[in-house]
């Protein structure tokens, strides 16, 4: 029997990229295209490896569209199995739990979710860097002879280039108690794969471009598993084209120069990213944006670098390595904090600390941690006495 799965990842629903509602719609469209493809292919399940939503507080219209799509999938009797990514991760209950209540999604965990009694799918949510060293990677045993797939949301090298990676791939393969057949990954937005010690490892990639350097086609991965063998095929999605246009101004160049540079390209329906360099002239970013939009571009962003370097703070790089949360977590990981410190820090950073009861909650967490530490000391002494 052949088991067919569609691997979708990093859909980032709600991403209003470049402040554009067109882009927000694009992210929804890409997700819906992936779901329609799953229905069309009549796969046995869809697996989603995190960053379903772009933020931990998605807006209701995005949540609604997401649930509508998942219900169409559910009507076709195709389960949607997901994990939680770093972008959307909240402290306790997750939006994926809320969606699960509609019956249109399931959250993967350390117990095997069998598909066709032949494939065991597991999931581990995104683990922050400070929590990584203490993370338990134990998975429950699957049915005998099952093909095992673990879904995770981390930047692992390989296949992620070492400079962008958070952890070595071996770190995961050594700490998981099972001999995994496959590791299906999210977080890295490019489609990349490798084989390590007989384990198939790959990233499905994001379904829309989250940054201008994500130039390759956006894909989902169709997986076919038969007799312990997995075949993966990429399916390209209809993502909107990005078009970079560099314009350099000399002292005498006016609006006409910008019009000439832009009219040489077909901007119709595209996301146009103009980089302006050279001399400061009377032509403003706003003028340039107006020309580009008048010629039919869907979105235009102008990065005006005339008269000195401007920090491009809206742009995000591959897999969001530069996100603020990532940088904070990077620094914290160097401190080698205790588990309780990591949890309290994360609560402070991700929740509304002004709400009443927060102090009590932290105090309770501290007491519990103290009790646990005290109990384990007693246990050690008792053992020593015997
Ligand atoms: Mn992502």
Boltz pocket constraint, residues with backbone or C-beta under 6 A from the ligand:
constraints:
  - pocket:
      binder: B
      contacts: [[A, 10], [A, 50], [A, 51], [A, 85], [A, 87], [A, 187], [A, 188], [A, 319], [A, 320]]
      max_distance: 6.0
